[in-house]
Amino acid sequence: MAPGIHPSAIVDPAAGLADDVEIGPFCTVGPHVSLAAGVRLVSHVVVDGHTGVGAGTQVFPFSTLGLAPQSVSYKGEESRLEIGRDTIIREHVTINPGTAGGRMLTRVGDGCFLMVGAHVAHDCLLGDRVVMANNATLAGHVEIGDDAILGGLCAVHQFVRIGRQAFIGGMAGVERDVIPFGMVVGERGHLEGLNIVGLKRRGFSRDEIHRLRAAYRELFEEGGDWTSRIHSVSESYGGDPAVQQMLAFIGHDSRRKILVPLRSDGG
């Protein structure tokens, strides 16, 4: 048994392991798994399927990575799961690979933090530094942008997109796309402004935040039809990179409408 592998662990000889990985007690690693330098499986972790785990990632007890998707359409196709560098996956997290009905790939980016009981379903794409609090749940085909934060017990419907640096409040059910920098609250989530705290933490200047808030108000709080408001914001703030990201997100082809504030006719 290699020095970093506990005697009780079951590791297939065909698995690709960097020299310094740590595999703790009662872990199971399948034949098509790749663990990069510095990966640590604390104990009782299962990694199977065609799964790659990036350097420095830590996986805590009773998490399962790469097991068959929870999809009735899955027929055993050799889809993949890719997990980035320096990600922390806490206890009881489940992450499934892709399906033939999607991308054949599920991807979790670098520097993410998935807390206890979080679930990432088949064909999801998570950007870098995404935080999912305890028991946050993603259905299949969900896309999450960089630096987004999902509160505890929230649930995101399949095919929903959540833009970068958005904030989803605890226990919110999200059925529509969430704009970049948006803040979502409520049992059936609605847009409640911008994630100002997150913008400040990421170094946005006062002027940048002011322009984003002005564009947001014109999009979601002014009168007139939705298409005209989008055109007006594009004309007034189209030179601002953050506003451009928001408008590009809104204009992107999607299966879901854009999540809006209560009493708004947008989206």
Stockholm file with secondary structure:
# STOCKHOLM 1.0

chainA/1-267         MAPGIHPSAIVDPAAGLADDVEIGPFCTVGPHVSLAAGVRLVSHVVVDGHTGVGAGTQVFPFSTLGLAPQSVSYKGEESRLEIGRDTIIREHVTINPGTAGGRMLTRVGDGCFLMVGAHVAHDCLLGDRVVMANNATLAGHVEIGDDAILGGLCAVHQFVRIGRQAFIGGMAGVERDVIPFGMVVGERGHLEGLNIVGLKRRGFSRDEIHRLRAAYRELFEEGGDWTSRIHSVSESYGGDPAVQQMLAFIGHDSRRKILVPLRSDGG
#=GR chainA/1-267 SS CCTTBCTTCEECTTSEECTTCEECTTCEECTTEEECTTCEECSSCEECSEEEECTTCEECTTCEESCCCSCTTCCCCCCEEEECTTCEECTTCEECCCCTTTTSEEEECTTCEECTTCEECTTCEECTTCEECTTCEECTTCEECTTCEECTTCEECTTCEECTTCEECTTCEECSBBCTTEEEETTBTEEEEECHHHHHHTTCCHHHHHHHHHHHHHHHTSSSCHHHHHHHHHHHHTTSHHHHHHHHHHHSCCSSCBCCCTTCCCC
#=GC SS_cons         CCTTBCTTCEECTTSEECTTCEECTTCEECTTEEECTTCEECSSCEECSEEEECTTCEECTTCEESCCCSCTTCCCCCCEEEECTTCEECTTCEECCCCTTTTSEEEECTTCEECTTCEECTTCEECTTCEECTTCEECTTCEECTTCEECTTCEECTTCEECTTCEECTTCEECSBBCTTEEEETTBTEEEEECHHHHHHTTCCHHHHHHHHHHHHHHHTSSSCHHHHHHHHHHHHTTSHHHHHHHHHHHSCCSSCBCCCTTCCCC
//
